[in-house]
Amino acid sequence: MAGQATAVNVTTTATIYTGGCTFRGLSIGSTAGATVVVYDGVSAAGTVLASFTLAAAGFQNIDFPNGIRCNTGIHIVTGAAVQGHVRIG
């Protein structure tokens, strides 16, 4: 059984968490459509953990039940406004 996770709101490009953590997944939507890239790091120079494009009124839910260990944090880059959260353990 996977450990519990904390949901961190996301609406645009931002560093979601700084420090070692476990990326457990995300749920993100966009009314206009958007590209979304999640990195292990505190900038877009980190390792890509997830990448996808949302259509207009699109929604994406990704679960990593055992999580992905991140060394320096989680940074998300969005191509437009989004609504949702990233789950961190």
The 8 nearest C-alpha neighbors of each residue, nearest first, counted from 0:
[[1, 2, 64, 65, 3, 66, 63, 4],
 [2, 0, 65, 64, 3, 66, 4, 23],
 [3, 1, 4, 0, 88, 65, 64, 66],
 [2, 4, 88, 1, 5, 87, 23, 86],
 [3, 5, 88, 87, 86, 6, 2, 23],
 [4, 6, 87, 86, 88, 7, 3, 85],
 [7, 5, 86, 85, 84, 87, 8, 4],
 [6, 8, 84, 85, 86, 5, 9, 15],
 [9, 7, 84, 83, 6, 85, 10, 82],
 [8, 10, 84, 83, 11, 82, 7, 85],
 [9, 11, 81, 82, 80, 8, 83, 12],
 [12, 10, 80, 77, 9, 81, 13, 79],
 [13, 11, 76, 77, 75, 10, 14, 74],
 [14, 12, 75, 15, 74, 11, 76, 9],
 [13, 15, 74, 41, 16, 73, 75, 42],
 [16, 14, 73, 74, 13, 75, 7, 17],
 [17, 15, 72, 73, 14, 18, 74, 41],
 [16, 18, 72, 71, 41, 73, 19, 15],
 [19, 17, 71, 72, 20, 16, 70, 69],
 [18, 20, 70, 71, 69, 72, 17, 21],
 [21, 19, 69, 68, 88, 18, 72, 22],
 [20, 22, 68, 88, 67, 87, 66, 69],
 [21, 23, 87, 67, 66, 24, 86, 68],
 [24, 22, 66, 63, 86, 87, 62, 21],
 [25, 23, 62, 61, 86, 63, 22, 85],
 [24, 26, 85, 61, 86, 84, 60, 27],
 [25, 27, 60, 83, 84, 59, 61, 85],
 [28, 26, 83, 59, 82, 58, 84, 25],
 [27, 29, 58, 82, 57, 81, 83, 59],
 [30, 28, 81, 32, 56, 31, 57, 82],
 [29, 31, 56, 55, 32, 57, 28, 81],
 [32, 30, 55, 29, 56, 33, 79, 54],
 [33, 31, 55, 54, 53, 29, 30, 56],
 [34, 32, 78, 79, 53, 52, 35, 77],
 [33, 35, 52, 78, 77, 51, 53, 36],
 [36, 34, 77, 51, 50, 76, 52, 33],
 [35, 37, 50, 76, 75, 49, 38, 77],
 [36, 38, 75, 49, 48, 74, 47, 50],
 [39, 37, 47, 74, 46, 45, 48, 40],
 [40, 38, 73, 46, 45, 69, 72, 47],
 [41, 39, 72, 45, 71, 73, 42, 38],
 [40, 42, 74, 14, 72, 73, 17, 71],
 [43, 41, 44, 40, 74, 45, 14, 38],
 [42, 44, 45, 38, 74, 41, 76, 40],
 [45, 43, 42, 46, 40, 38, 41, 39],
 [46, 44, 40, 39, 38, 43, 42, 47],
 [45, 47, 39, 38, 48, 44, 40, 43],
 [48, 46, 38, 49, 37, 45, 39, 36],
 [49, 47, 38, 37, 46, 39, 50, 36],
 [50, 48, 37, 36, 47, 51, 38, 35],
 [49, 51, 36, 35, 37, 48, 47, 52],
 [52, 50, 35, 34, 53, 36, 49, 59],
 [53, 51, 34, 33, 35, 54, 50, 32],
 [52, 54, 32, 57, 33, 34, 58, 55],
 [53, 55, 32, 57, 56, 52, 33, 31],
 [54, 56, 32, 31, 57, 30, 29, 53],
 [57, 55, 30, 29, 54, 31, 32, 58],
 [58, 56, 54, 53, 55, 28, 29, 32],
 [57, 59, 28, 27, 53, 29, 56, 60],
 [60, 58, 27, 26, 28, 61, 57, 53],
 [59, 61, 26, 25, 27, 62, 58, 24],
 [62, 60, 24, 25, 26, 59, 63, 23],
 [63, 61, 24, 64, 23, 25, 60, 66],
 [62, 64, 66, 23, 24, 65, 61, 67],
 [65, 63, 66, 1, 62, 23, 0, 24],
 [66, 64, 1, 63, 67, 23, 0, 2],
 [67, 65, 23, 63, 22, 64, 21, 68],
 [66, 68, 22, 21, 69, 23, 65, 63],
 [67, 69, 21, 20, 22, 66, 70, 19],
 [70, 68, 20, 39, 19, 21, 72, 71],
 [71, 69, 19, 72, 68, 18, 39, 20],
 [70, 72, 18, 40, 19, 69, 17, 39],
 [73, 71, 17, 40, 18, 16, 39, 41],
 [72, 74, 39, 16, 40, 15, 38, 14],
 [73, 75, 14, 38, 41, 15, 42, 40],
 [76, 74, 37, 12, 13, 36, 38, 14],
 [77, 75, 12, 36, 35, 37, 13, 74],
 [78, 76, 35, 12, 79, 34, 11, 33],
 [77, 79, 34, 33, 35, 76, 80, 12],
 [80, 78, 33, 77, 81, 11, 32, 34],
 [79, 81, 11, 10, 29, 77, 82, 78],
 [82, 80, 29, 10, 28, 11, 79, 27],
 [83, 81, 10, 28, 27, 29, 9, 80],
 [84, 82, 27, 26, 9, 8, 28, 81],
 [83, 85, 8, 7, 9, 26, 25, 6],
 [84, 86, 25, 7, 6, 24, 87, 26],
 [87, 85, 6, 24, 23, 5, 25, 4],
 [86, 88, 22, 4, 5, 23, 21, 6],
 [87, 4, 21, 3, 5, 20, 23, 22]]
